[in-house]
Amino acid sequence: MNPLRPLLVLAATATLTLAPLAAFAGTLSTADHSGDVIGAGSSHTIPAHRFGDITRTVITNNRAGVTVKVLARDFSTTGEIDTFIAVRTNTGTYRRIDLVAKPNHYAGVLTFHKDTPQGPTTSCTGAKAKISYKSNYELVTIPHWCLSNPTWVQVGIGVVTSTDDFNKVYGDDARTNGTVTGADPKFSPKIHR
């Protein structure tokens, strides 16, 4: 037996004990087609419509919670923006999170629904939202305790925008090209933490 082996084992054990554990965060970054916004009551895309046109989403599931970043061609203060995020988990939990920004409330208001898209509202202490109109993104952070501490999540993201007078309404689903179907957006694959 090598006389240095016990020292090498001791050194390796000390290194592993003292080294911080790497935090694994499952992240899914997905591009969405530009110009795939549809008007209410229509199945035709309106390529020139930029307001609320999702270009990319980034979903992270880590030890702290779930973070959803939505990037668009234009998030502006010219009407109402309703970003809806549907989350389902391995625990059977479903949450529908709405981030609504509108005149006189452009910082945005978060609302959590449980069980169904229009289900009863529930609270989520620690949830946060940020909207950058300059950089055209929204960021929503959801602590795991609001989702029954899941190990994986599936997330669907959509944006509905309207003009100031609500005369025109438009929608975009982050995971489709020009279609918005049903009450929930199309879900992502499972994202493990």
C-alpha positions as CSV (number, residue, x, y, z in Angstrom):
1,M,0.0,0.0,0.0
2,N,1.2,3.5,-0.8
3,P,2.3,5.2,2.4
4,L,0.8,8.5,1.1
5,R,-2.6,7.1,0.5
6,P,-4.1,7.9,4.0
7,L,-2.9,11.5,3.6
8,L,-4.4,11.8,0.1
9,V,-7.7,10.4,1.4
10,L,-7.6,12.9,4.3
11,A,-6.8,15.8,2.0
12,A,-9.5,14.9,-0.5
13,T,-12.1,14.5,2.3
14,A,-11.1,17.9,3.8
15,T,-11.4,19.5,0.4
16,L,-14.8,18.0,-0.3
17,T,-16.0,19.0,3.2
18,L,-14.8,22.6,2.9
19,A,-15.7,23.2,-0.7
20,P,-19.1,24.8,-1.2
21,L,-21.6,22.6,-2.9
22,A,-22.4,23.7,-6.5
23,A,-26.0,24.9,-6.7
24,F,-27.7,23.2,-9.7
25,A,-30.4,25.3,-11.2
26,G,-32.5,24.0,-14.1
27,T,-32.9,26.7,-16.7
28,L,-34.9,26.7,-19.9
29,S,-34.4,29.5,-22.4
30,T,-36.7,29.5,-25.3
31,A,-37.0,31.9,-28.3
32,D,-40.5,32.8,-29.6
33,H,-41.1,33.9,-33.1
34,S,-41.3,37.7,-33.6
35,G,-44.4,38.9,-35.3
36,D,-46.7,36.1,-34.1
37,V,-49.1,38.2,-32.1
38,I,-52.8,37.6,-32.9
39,G,-55.8,39.9,-32.6
40,A,-58.8,39.0,-30.4
41,G,-61.2,36.9,-32.4
42,S,-58.7,36.3,-35.1
43,S,-56.4,33.4,-36.1
44,H,-54.2,35.6,-38.2
45,T,-50.9,37.0,-37.0
46,I,-50.2,40.7,-37.1
47,P,-46.4,40.9,-37.7
48,A,-46.2,44.7,-37.4
49,H,-47.7,44.6,-33.9
50,R,-44.8,44.9,-31.4
51,F,-46.5,45.7,-28.1
52,G,-46.4,42.4,-26.0
53,D,-44.8,40.4,-28.8
54,I,-42.7,37.8,-26.8
55,T,-39.3,37.2,-28.2
56,R,-37.7,34.9,-25.5
57,T,-38.5,33.4,-22.1
58,V,-36.1,32.2,-19.5
59,I,-37.4,29.9,-16.7
60,T,-35.1,29.0,-13.8
61,N,-36.0,26.4,-11.1
62,N,-33.5,26.5,-8.3
63,R,-33.4,26.1,-4.5
64,A,-34.9,29.5,-3.9
65,G,-37.8,29.2,-6.3
66,V,-38.9,29.7,-9.8
67,T,-37.9,32.8,-11.8
68,V,-39.6,33.7,-15.1
69,K,-38.2,36.3,-17.4
70,V,-40.3,37.4,-20.4
71,L,-38.6,39.5,-23.1
72,A,-40.7,41.3,-25.7
73,R,-40.3,43.5,-28.8
74,D,-42.0,46.2,-26.8
75,F,-43.4,46.6,-23.3
76,S,-44.5,50.1,-23.1
77,T,-46.9,52.3,-21.2
78,T,-49.3,52.7,-24.1
79,G,-52.0,50.4,-22.8
80,E,-52.6,47.4,-20.5
81,I,-50.3,44.4,-20.3
82,D,-51.5,41.2,-18.7
83,T,-48.7,38.6,-18.5
84,F,-50.0,35.3,-17.3
85,I,-47.9,32.5,-16.1
86,A,-49.3,29.0,-15.5
87,V,-47.3,26.7,-13.3
88,R,-47.9,23.0,-12.6
89,T,-45.7,20.9,-10.4
90,N,-44.8,17.3,-9.5
91,T,-46.8,17.8,-6.2
92,G,-50.0,18.4,-8.2
93,T,-50.1,22.1,-7.4
94,Y,-51.4,24.5,-10.1
95,R,-50.9,28.3,-9.9
96,R,-51.9,30.9,-12.4
97,I,-50.0,34.1,-11.8
98,D,-51.1,37.3,-13.5
99,L,-48.9,40.4,-13.7
100,V,-51.1,43.3,-14.8
101,A,-49.6,46.7,-15.7
102,K,-52.0,49.5,-16.8
103,P,-52.3,53.2,-16.7
104,N,-51.6,54.6,-13.2
105,H,-50.2,51.1,-12.2
106,Y,-47.3,50.5,-14.5
107,A,-45.2,49.0,-11.8
108,G,-47.5,46.0,-12.1
109,V,-49.7,44.0,-9.7
110,L,-49.3,40.3,-9.1
111,T,-52.3,38.1,-8.5
112,F,-52.1,34.3,-7.7
113,H,-55.0,31.9,-8.6
114,K,-55.1,28.3,-7.4
115,D,-56.5,25.2,-9.0
116,T,-57.8,26.9,-12.2
117,P,-56.9,30.0,-14.3
118,Q,-59.8,31.9,-12.8
119,G,-59.8,30.0,-9.5
120,P,-59.8,31.6,-6.1
121,T,-56.9,34.0,-5.3
122,T,-54.3,33.0,-2.9
123,S,-51.4,34.9,-1.3
124,C,-47.7,34.3,-2.0
125,T,-45.4,36.0,0.5
126,G,-42.1,36.8,-1.1
127,A,-43.2,36.8,-4.7
128,K,-41.8,39.7,-6.7
129,A,-42.2,41.3,-10.1
130,K,-40.1,43.8,-12.0
131,I,-40.9,45.4,-15.3
132,S,-38.3,47.2,-17.4
133,Y,-39.9,49.3,-20.0
134,K,-36.5,50.5,-21.2
135,S,-35.1,47.0,-21.8
136,N,-38.5,45.4,-22.6
137,Y,-38.6,42.6,-20.1
138,E,-40.6,41.4,-17.1
139,L,-39.2,39.3,-14.3
140,V,-41.4,37.3,-11.8
141,T,-39.9,35.4,-8.9
142,I,-42.0,32.8,-7.1
143,P,-40.7,31.2,-3.9
144,H,-41.1,27.4,-3.7
145,W,-43.3,27.5,-0.7
146,C,-46.0,29.2,-2.9
147,L,-45.8,26.1,-5.1
148,S,-45.8,23.3,-2.4
149,N,-42.0,22.9,-2.6
150,P,-41.8,21.1,-6.0
151,T,-38.8,19.3,-7.5
152,W,-39.9,20.1,-11.0
153,V,-42.2,22.6,-12.7
154,Q,-43.8,23.1,-16.0
155,V,-44.5,26.7,-17.0
156,G,-46.7,28.3,-19.6
157,I,-46.4,32.0,-20.5
158,G,-48.6,34.3,-22.4
159,V,-49.1,38.0,-22.8
160,V,-52.4,39.9,-23.6
161,T,-52.2,43.5,-24.4
162,S,-54.9,46.1,-25.1
163,T,-55.0,49.7,-26.2
164,D,-55.8,52.4,-23.6
165,D,-59.5,52.4,-24.6
166,F,-59.6,48.5,-24.8
167,N,-60.8,48.9,-28.4
168,K,-58.2,46.3,-29.6
169,V,-56.9,43.3,-27.7
170,Y,-53.9,41.2,-28.8
171,G,-52.3,38.0,-27.5
172,D,-49.1,36.0,-27.8
173,D,-48.2,32.5,-26.3
174,A,-44.5,32.1,-25.7
175,R,-44.4,28.5,-26.9
176,T,-46.5,28.7,-30.1
177,N,-46.2,30.5,-33.4
178,G,-49.3,32.6,-33.9
179,T,-51.8,30.6,-31.9
180,V,-53.4,31.1,-28.5
181,T,-55.6,28.2,-27.3
182,G,-57.6,27.7,-24.2
183,A,-57.3,29.4,-20.9
184,D,-53.7,28.3,-20.3
185,P,-50.7,28.9,-22.5
186,K,-48.7,25.9,-23.8
187,F,-46.6,24.3,-21.0
188,S,-42.9,23.9,-21.1
189,P,-41.2,20.5,-20.6
190,K,-40.4,19.7,-16.9
191,I,-37.7,21.9,-15.4
192,H,-36.0,20.2,-12.4
193,R,-34.1,22.0,-9.7
